[in-house]
Amino acid sequence: MKITIIDSSVANLGSIRRTLDLMGTDNDVSSDPNYVADAKALMLPGVGAFSVAIDRLRTLELDRAIYTAVERGAW
């Protein structure tokens, strides 16, 4: 199953992606709300300043996309 890493533009995606690649996990990165909403599995990288991250997710409308994906059964 492919894991979609959510690109909020405030997290270091490089090390996360390299780790998933080393584990042999099929993954991709997206900041497209429609793509995120259709994902089967999501990874939202953490950041030190969550208020900055959530503001960015809301600006990109990724917050709604995450809710949609989870309601569809994504993990």
C-alpha positions, 0 to 999 in steps of 0.5 A: 500500500502506498503511503502519501506523505503530506507536504505542508512545506513546514516539515523536513520531508527528505529524511522521512522519505529516505527512511520509508524508501530504505524500508521498501515502502511505496510512498509519494509526497503531495500537497494537492488536497484532492490527491491527499483526500483519495490516499489509502494511507497518510503520513503527516510529518511532525514539526516543532511549532504545531501552530505554524503547521496547522495554519499551513494545512488550513491555507492549503486546504489539506486539513479538510483533505485529511478528514475526507481521507480518514472518513473514507477509511485511510489510515 
